[in-house]
Amino acid sequence: MNPSPLPDAPWGLPHTQQGMRRRNLSLVLHAVAAEGPLSRASVAGRIGLTRAAVSSLVDELTHAGLLVELGREQSGTVGRPGSAIGIGDRGPVGIGAEVGVDHLSVAAVDLRGKVRARASAGADNRGRPPEPVLKELAGLVREVTDAVRGEGLRPAGVAVAVPGLVARDTHTVVRAPNLGWWDVDLGACLPYGPRLTVDNEANLGALAELWIGGDPAPRDFVHVSAEIGIGAAVVVDGRLLRGAHGYAGELGHVPVRPEGPACACGGRGCLEQYAGEEAVLRAAGLSTTGRPIGLLAERAAAGDREVRRALRGAGAALGIALAGAVNLLDPRAVVLGGALSRLSPWLLPSLERELTRRTTDPARPALTVSRLGSDGPLLGAAHSVVRAVLDDPAAYALGSPTGCQ
């Protein structure tokens, strides 16, 4: 897991002695997860606490099963070596799950950011009722949790990425046009209780980019990802911009040609109608079945003129839509993730031309391609659970989690 700056405030914890101790527990756990194994003295130097204070905090985290003693540290420096502490091979893991239009995926990630187990299944989920889709997803979650339990790991929670609008601080998918879902409460279908969170796949992809996507990670960027639909998320000063209702980032339904074709959202001329997966396939004269992103990349790399022309058109449409976001938000970077990362060599030239033509700031944002590719939302979901443990380990320890059934 790449180190990232810790927040200045204690994650909403009260400024009391108990609140400060919980914050300090988090500082210690973050430091060891990011840079460990470390001695107590090394941790103290990194987070600005005394060695005695760190020793007390380490004892508490060890008792909770979040840290382990690893023996004497061989530092190579003069003086008595300290005892190294680190994240053990056992302990909590975050379970990330993703509902895609054409797949279901689940992964377990430990506190070091290592993927410990994963499972996936191809599935045509367009128009399927939510109940059988979520039942199948729960089966994959059981498969992954059984695997990590066999290694002595404990699931700390489940986060689900979905390709649609999720009402803020709820489990409700308000609208997922490409699935055909409206007002679906995932909490009523998935048996994980208070340890379940649900979020938009683009939001989780952006958080993955922030946490594990680069070194150093950008702090202000627009993250764009696509498969059947196109999603976007905005990160400002290292924090996800959600909007008043949690719906910020719906770039795929920004109209780029107001009199264009009808969209599943009810509008016309939306970006998805020009740069979504099916739109590009239609423009290239190809079938929309199978695994089309791989087909588009293969054909484009082989020099297929129709595919390259279709991708140039998609890149131009993306540039038109992103120009408005760039003019409004002034981000440092625009990051292409998801399926767009595979197609970036043929999308970027026309995208950049449109941004150059349409943005007012001469210091235009950097255009970068995510290293996470299509795994971004799934990894972001799993890491969101991990971050919840790192940010408030006392709450995890006090919760005595029983794991995910």
VEXDREN-2710 file (C-alpha; in Angstrom, 1 decimal):
% VEXDREN-2710
k/r/px/py/pz
1/MET/0.0/0.0/0.0
2/ASN/1.5/3.3/-1.0
3/PRO/1.9/5.8/1.8
4/SER/-0.5/8.8/1.7
5/PRO/-0.8/11.9/3.8
6/LEU/-2.9/11.4/6.9
7/PRO/-5.7/13.8/7.6
8/ASP/-5.0/16.7/10.0
9/ALA/-8.2/16.0/12.0
10/PRO/-9.1/12.7/13.7
11/TRP/-11.6/11.5/11.2
12/GLY/-14.6/13.0/12.9
13/LEU/-13.5/11.7/16.3
14/PRO/-14.1/14.1/19.2
15/HIS/-11.2/16.3/20.5
16/THR/-11.2/14.5/23.9
17/GLN/-8.5/12.4/25.5
18/GLN/-10.3/9.2/24.2
19/GLY/-10.6/10.7/20.8
20/MET/-7.0/11.7/20.6
21/ARG/-5.9/8.2/21.7
22/ARG/-8.0/6.7/18.9
23/ARG/-6.4/9.1/16.5
24/ASN/-3.0/8.1/17.7
25/LEU/-3.8/4.4/17.3
26/SER/-4.7/5.2/13.7
27/LEU/-1.4/7.1/13.2
28/VAL/0.6/4.1/14.4
29/LEU/-1.3/1.6/12.4
30/HIS/-1.1/3.7/9.2
31/ALA/2.6/4.1/9.6
32/VAL/3.3/0.4/10.0
33/ALA/0.9/-0.6/7.2
34/ALA/2.5/1.9/4.8
35/GLU/6.2/1.4/5.7
36/GLY/6.6/-1.5/8.1
37/PRO/8.1/-3.5/9.6
38/LEU/9.3/-0.7/11.9
39/SER/10.7/-0.4/15.4
40/ARG/8.8/1.6/18.0
41/ALA/11.4/4.3/17.8
42/SER/11.0/4.5/14.0
43/VAL/7.2/4.8/14.4
44/ALA/7.7/7.5/17.1
45/GLY/10.0/9.5/14.8
46/ARG/7.5/9.3/11.9
47/ILE/4.4/10.3/13.7
48/GLY/5.8/12.7/16.3
49/LEU/5.0/10.9/19.5
50/THR/7.2/9.7/22.3
51/ARG/8.6/6.2/22.3
52/ALA/6.7/5.5/25.5
53/ALA/3.4/6.6/24.0
54/VAL/4.0/4.5/20.9
55/SER/4.9/1.5/23.0
56/SER/1.5/1.7/24.8
57/LEU/-0.3/2.2/21.5
58/VAL/1.5/-0.8/19.9
59/ASP/0.6/-3.0/22.9
60/GLU/-3.1/-2.1/22.4
61/LEU/-3.0/-2.8/18.6
62/THR/-1.1/-6.1/19.2
63/HIS/-3.7/-7.2/21.7
64/ALA/-6.4/-6.4/19.1
65/GLY/-4.6/-8.6/16.6
66/LEU/-3.8/-5.7/14.3
67/LEU/0.0/-5.7/14.8
68/VAL/2.5/-8.5/15.5
69/GLU/5.9/-8.6/17.1
70/LEU/8.5/-9.7/14.5
71/GLY/11.7/-9.9/16.7
72/ARG/14.8/-7.8/16.8
73/GLU/15.2/-5.2/14.0
74/GLN/18.5/-5.4/12.2
75/SER/18.8/-1.7/11.5
76/GLY/22.5/-1.6/10.6
77/THR/23.0/1.4/13.0
78/VAL/25.0/1.8/16.2
79/GLY/23.0/1.0/19.4
80/ARG/20.7/-1.5/20.8
81/PRO/18.3/-2.8/18.0
82/GLY/14.6/-2.4/18.6
83/SER/11.9/-5.0/18.3
84/ALA/10.3/-4.7/14.9
85/ILE/6.5/-4.6/14.6
86/GLY/4.5/-5.2/11.5
87/ILE/1.2/-6.3/10.0
88/GLY/0.8/-10.0/10.5
89/ASP/-0.3/-12.6/8.0
90/ARG/-3.5/-12.9/10.0
91/GLY/-5.9/-10.2/11.0
92/PRO/-8.6/-8.2/9.3
93/VAL/-9.2/-8.0/5.5
94/GLY/-11.5/-5.8/3.5
95/ILE/-13.9/-7.5/1.1
96/GLY/-14.6/-5.6/-2.1
97/ALA/-17.3/-6.7/-4.5
98/GLU/-18.3/-5.3/-7.9
99/VAL/-21.5/-5.6/-9.8
100/GLY/-20.7/-5.0/-13.5
101/VAL/-23.0/-5.1/-16.5
102/ASP/-21.2/-8.2/-17.7
103/HIS/-19.5/-9.6/-14.7
104/LEU/-19.4/-10.0/-10.9
105/SER/-16.1/-9.8/-8.9
106/VAL/-15.0/-10.1/-5.3
107/ALA/-11.5/-9.6/-3.7
108/ALA/-10.1/-9.6/-0.2
109/VAL/-7.3/-7.2/0.7
110/ASP/-5.3/-7.2/3.9
111/LEU/-4.0/-4.2/5.9
112/ARG/-0.8/-4.1/3.8
113/GLY/-2.8/-3.8/0.6
114/LYS/-2.1/-7.3/-0.6
115/VAL/-4.9/-9.2/-2.4
116/ARG/-5.3/-12.4/-0.5
117/ALA/-8.1/-14.0/-2.5
118/ARG/-10.4/-13.2/-5.4
119/ALA/-13.2/-14.7/-7.4
120/SER/-15.2/-13.6/-10.5
121/ALA/-17.9/-14.8/-12.8
122/GLY/-19.0/-13.6/-16.2
123/ALA/-22.7/-12.6/-16.2
124/ASP/-25.0/-10.7/-18.4
125/ASN/-26.7/-8.5/-15.7
126/ARG/-28.4/-6.1/-18.0
127/GLY/-32.1/-6.3/-17.2
128/ARG/-31.8/-9.1/-14.7
129/PRO/-33.7/-8.6/-11.4
130/PRO/-31.5/-7.5/-8.5
131/GLU/-32.3/-10.5/-6.3
132/PRO/-30.6/-13.3/-8.4
133/VAL/-27.7/-11.0/-9.3
134/LEU/-27.1/-10.2/-5.6
135/LYS/-27.6/-13.8/-4.6
136/GLU/-24.8/-14.8/-7.1
137/LEU/-22.6/-12.0/-5.7
138/ALA/-23.2/-13.2/-2.2
139/GLY/-22.0/-16.7/-3.3
140/LEU/-18.8/-15.2/-4.6
141/VAL/-18.3/-13.3/-1.3
142/ARG/-18.8/-16.6/0.6
143/GLU/-16.2/-18.2/-1.6
144/VAL/-13.6/-15.5/-0.9
145/THR/-14.4/-15.2/2.8
146/ASP/-14.1/-19.0/3.2
147/ALA/-10.7/-18.8/1.5
148/VAL/-9.3/-16.0/3.7
149/ARG/-10.7/-17.6/6.9
150/GLY/-8.7/-20.7/6.0
151/GLU/-5.6/-18.5/6.3
152/GLY/-6.6/-17.1/9.7
153/LEU/-7.9/-13.8/8.3
154/ARG/-11.1/-12.0/9.5
155/PRO/-13.4/-10.1/7.1
156/ALA/-13.9/-6.6/8.5
157/GLY/-16.7/-5.7/6.1
158/VAL/-18.0/-5.7/2.6
159/ALA/-18.0/-2.8/0.2
160/VAL/-19.9/-3.1/-3.1
161/ALA/-19.2/-1.1/-6.3
162/VAL/-22.2/-0.6/-8.6
163/PRO/-22.5/1.2/-12.0
164/GLY/-25.2/3.7/-10.9
165/LEU/-26.2/6.5/-8.5
166/VAL/-26.1/5.6/-4.8
167/ALA/-27.9/7.8/-2.4
168/ARG/-25.5/9.3/0.1
169/ASP/-24.9/7.3/3.3
170/THR/-27.4/4.5/2.2
171/HIS/-27.3/1.1/0.5
172/THR/-29.8/2.3/-2.1
173/VAL/-29.0/2.3/-5.8
174/VAL/-31.3/5.1/-7.0
175/ARG/-30.7/4.6/-10.7
176/ALA/-28.5/2.2/-12.7
177/PRO/-29.7/2.5/-16.3
178/ASN/-27.3/0.0/-17.8
179/LEU/-28.5/-2.6/-15.3
180/GLY/-32.1/-1.5/-15.4
181/TRP/-32.2/-1.0/-11.6
182/TRP/-34.2/1.7/-9.9
183/ASP/-34.4/2.3/-6.1
184/VAL/-32.8/-1.0/-5.1
185/ASP/-31.8/-1.4/-1.5
186/LEU/-28.8/-3.7/-1.5
187/GLY/-28.9/-3.8/2.3
188/ALA/-32.2/-5.8/2.0
189/CYS/-30.6/-8.4/-0.3
190/LEU/-27.1/-8.8/1.2
191/PRO/-26.8/-10.2/4.7
192/TYR/-23.9/-8.1/6.0
193/GLY/-25.7/-5.6/8.3
194/PRO/-23.8/-2.6/9.5
195/ARG/-20.6/-3.8/7.9
196/LEU/-22.0/-3.3/4.4
197/THR/-21.3/-0.2/2.3
198/VAL/-22.4/0.6/-1.2
199/ASP/-20.9/3.1/-3.6
200/ASN/-20.7/4.1/-7.2
201/GLU/-18.0/2.3/-9.1
202/ALA/-16.4/5.5/-10.4
203/ASN/-16.1/6.9/-6.9
204/LEU/-14.4/3.7/-5.7
205/GLY/-12.1/3.7/-8.8
206/ALA/-11.1/7.3/-8.0
207/LEU/-10.4/6.3/-4.4
208/ALA/-8.3/3.4/-5.5
209/GLU/-6.3/5.8/-7.7
210/LEU/-5.8/8.2/-4.7
211/TRP/-4.7/5.4/-2.4
212/ILE/-2.8/2.9/-4.5
213/GLY/-2.7/4.2/-8.1
214/GLY/0.5/6.2/-8.2
215/ASP/3.5/7.4/-6.2
216/PRO/2.9/10.2/-5.4
217/ALA/-0.8/10.1/-6.0
218/PRO/-2.5/13.2/-7.3
219/ARG/-4.5/15.2/-4.8
220/ASP/-6.8/17.0/-7.3
221/PHE/-8.0/15.1/-10.3
222/VAL/-11.0/13.9/-12.3
223/HIS/-11.1/10.2/-12.7
224/VAL/-12.9/8.8/-15.8
225/SER/-13.7/5.1/-16.3
226/ALA/-15.8/3.3/-18.8
227/GLU/-17.2/-0.1/-19.8
228/ILE/-20.9/-0.2/-21.0
229/GLY/-21.4/3.2/-19.4
230/ILE/-19.0/6.1/-18.5
231/GLY/-18.5/7.2/-14.9
232/ALA/-16.4/9.9/-13.4
233/ALA/-15.4/11.0/-10.0
234/VAL/-13.8/14.2/-8.7
235/VAL/-11.1/14.3/-6.0
236/VAL/-10.4/17.7/-4.5
237/ASP/-7.5/18.1/-2.0
238/GLY/-7.4/14.4/-1.5
239/ARG/-11.1/14.0/-0.7
240/LEU/-13.9/12.7/-2.9
241/LEU/-16.4/15.3/-4.0
242/ARG/-19.8/13.6/-3.5
243/GLY/-22.2/16.4/-3.9
244/ALA/-25.3/17.2/-1.8
245/HIS/-27.0/13.9/-2.5
246/GLY/-24.0/11.7/-3.4
247/TYR/-24.5/12.0/-7.2
248/ALA/-21.5/14.1/-8.3
249/GLY/-19.5/12.9/-11.3
250/GLU/-22.2/11.7/-13.7
251/LEU/-20.1/12.6/-16.7
252/GLY/-21.6/9.9/-18.9
253/HIS/-24.9/11.7/-18.9
254/VAL/-23.5/15.2/-19.8
255/PRO/-24.9/16.0/-23.2
256/VAL/-22.2/16.6/-25.8
257/ARG/-24.7/17.0/-28.7
258/PRO/-28.1/18.0/-27.2
259/GLU/-30.1/16.7/-30.2
260/GLY/-28.3/13.4/-30.4
261/PRO/-29.7/9.9/-29.9
262/ALA/-31.8/9.0/-26.9
263/CYS/-30.0/7.6/-23.8
264/ALA/-31.2/5.1/-21.2
265/CYS/-31.1/7.9/-18.6
266/GLY/-34.0/9.7/-20.4
267/GLY/-31.9/12.4/-22.0
268/ARG/-30.5/12.9/-25.5
269/GLY/-27.0/13.2/-26.9
270/CYS/-25.3/12.0/-23.7
271/LEU/-21.5/11.3/-23.7
272/GLU/-22.3/7.6/-23.3
273/GLN/-24.0/7.6/-26.7
274/TYR/-20.7/8.6/-28.3
275/ALA/-17.9/7.2/-26.1
276/GLY/-19.6/4.3/-24.3
277/GLU/-18.5/0.8/-25.2
278/GLU/-21.5/-0.1/-27.3
279/ALA/-21.5/3.2/-29.1
280/VAL/-17.8/2.7/-30.1
281/LEU/-18.6/-0.8/-31.3
282/ARG/-21.5/0.4/-33.4
283/ALA/-19.4/3.1/-34.9
284/ALA/-16.8/0.6/-35.8
285/GLY/-19.3/-1.9/-37.3
286/LEU/-18.6/-4.6/-34.7
287/SER/-20.7/-6.9/-32.6
288/THR/-21.6/-5.7/-29.1
289/THR/-21.4/-9.2/-27.6
290/GLY/-18.5/-11.0/-25.9
291/ARG/-15.6/-9.1/-24.4
292/PRO/-15.6/-6.1/-26.7
293/ILE/-12.9/-3.9/-25.0
294/GLY/-10.3/-6.5/-25.8
295/LEU/-11.5/-6.8/-29.3
296/LEU/-11.4/-3.0/-29.8
297/ALA/-7.8/-2.9/-28.4
298/GLU/-6.7/-5.8/-30.6
299/ARG/-8.2/-4.3/-33.8
300/ALA/-6.9/-0.8/-33.1
301/ALA/-3.4/-2.2/-32.4
302/ALA/-3.6/-4.1/-35.7
303/GLY/-4.3/-0.9/-37.6
304/ASP/-8.1/-1.4/-38.2
305/ARG/-9.1/2.0/-39.7
306/GLU/-12.8/1.8/-38.7
307/VAL/-12.0/1.0/-35.1
308/ARG/-9.4/3.7/-34.9
309/ARG/-11.9/6.2/-36.5
310/ALA/-14.5/5.2/-33.9
311/LEU/-12.0/5.6/-31.1
312/ARG/-11.0/9.0/-32.4
313/GLY/-14.6/10.0/-32.3
314/ALA/-15.0/8.7/-28.8
315/GLY/-11.9/10.6/-27.6
316/ALA/-13.3/13.8/-29.1
317/ALA/-16.6/13.4/-27.3
318/LEU/-14.8/12.7/-24.1
319/GLY/-12.8/15.9/-24.6
320/ILE/-15.9/17.9/-25.1
321/ALA/-17.5/16.6/-21.9
322/LEU/-14.3/16.9/-19.9
323/ALA/-13.6/20.5/-21.0
324/GLY/-16.6/21.7/-19.0
325/ALA/-15.4/19.8/-15.9
326/VAL/-11.8/21.1/-16.3
327/ASN/-13.0/24.7/-16.8
328/LEU/-15.3/24.4/-13.7
329/LEU/-13.0/22.5/-11.3
330/ASP/-9.4/23.3/-12.4
331/PRO/-8.0/19.9/-11.6
332/ARG/-4.3/19.0/-11.7
333/ALA/-4.9/15.8/-13.7
334/VAL/-7.4/13.9/-15.7
335/VAL/-7.0/10.1/-15.1
336/LEU/-8.3/7.6/-17.5
337/GLY/-9.2/4.3/-15.8
338/GLY/-11.2/1.2/-16.3
339/ALA/-11.5/0.0/-19.9
340/LEU/-10.4/3.4/-21.1
341/SER/-6.9/2.6/-19.9
342/ARG/-6.6/-0.1/-22.6
343/LEU/-7.8/2.2/-25.3
344/SER/-5.9/5.3/-24.3
345/PRO/-3.3/5.2/-27.2
346/TRP/-6.2/5.9/-29.6
347/LEU/-8.4/8.0/-27.4
348/LEU/-5.9/10.5/-26.0
349/PRO/-4.9/12.4/-29.2
350/SER/-8.4/13.6/-30.1
351/LEU/-9.3/14.0/-26.4
352/GLU/-6.3/16.3/-25.8
353/ARG/-7.1/18.3/-29.0
354/GLU/-10.6/19.0/-27.7
355/LEU/-9.3/20.0/-24.3
356/THR/-6.8/22.3/-25.8
357/ARG/-9.5/24.0/-28.0
358/ARG/-12.1/24.3/-25.2
359/THR/-10.3/25.0/-21.9
360/THR/-9.5/28.5/-20.8
361/ASP/-6.6/27.8/-18.5
362/PRO/-3.2/27.7/-20.4
363/ALA/-1.9/25.3/-17.7
364/ARG/-4.1/22.4/-18.7
365/PRO/-4.3/19.3/-16.5
366/ALA/-2.0/16.4/-17.1
367/LEU/-3.7/13.5/-18.9
368/THR/-2.6/10.2/-17.3
369/VAL/-3.6/6.6/-17.6
370/SER/-4.4/4.5/-14.5
371/ARG/-2.1/1.5/-13.7
372/LEU/-5.1/-0.2/-12.1
373/GLY/-7.1/-0.6/-15.3
374/SER/-10.5/-2.4/-14.9
375/ASP/-9.6/-3.5/-11.3
376/GLY/-9.9/0.0/-10.0
377/PRO/-13.4/-0.1/-8.6
378/LEU/-13.0/-3.6/-7.1
379/LEU/-9.7/-2.7/-5.4
380/GLY/-11.2/0.7/-4.3
381/ALA/-14.1/-1.2/-2.7
382/ALA/-11.8/-3.6/-0.8
383/HIS/-9.4/-0.8/0.2
384/SER/-12.3/1.3/1.5
385/VAL/-12.9/-1.3/4.2
386/VAL/-9.2/-1.5/4.9
387/ARG/-9.0/2.3/5.3
388/ALA/-11.9/2.2/7.7
389/VAL/-9.9/-0.2/10.0
390/LEU/-6.7/1.9/9.6
391/ASP/-8.6/5.2/10.2
392/ASP/-10.2/4.0/13.5
393/PRO/-8.7/0.7/14.7
394/ALA/-10.4/1.2/18.1
395/ALA/-13.8/1.0/16.5
396/TYR/-12.8/-2.2/14.7
397/ALA/-11.5/-3.8/17.9
398/LEU/-14.5/-2.7/20.0
399/GLY/-16.9/-4.0/17.3
400/SER/-15.6/-7.5/17.8
401/PRO/-16.4/-8.3/14.2
402/THR/-17.8/-11.7/13.5
403/GLY/-17.0/-11.4/9.8
404/CYS/-19.3/-11.8/6.8
405/GLN/-21.5/-14.8/6.5
END
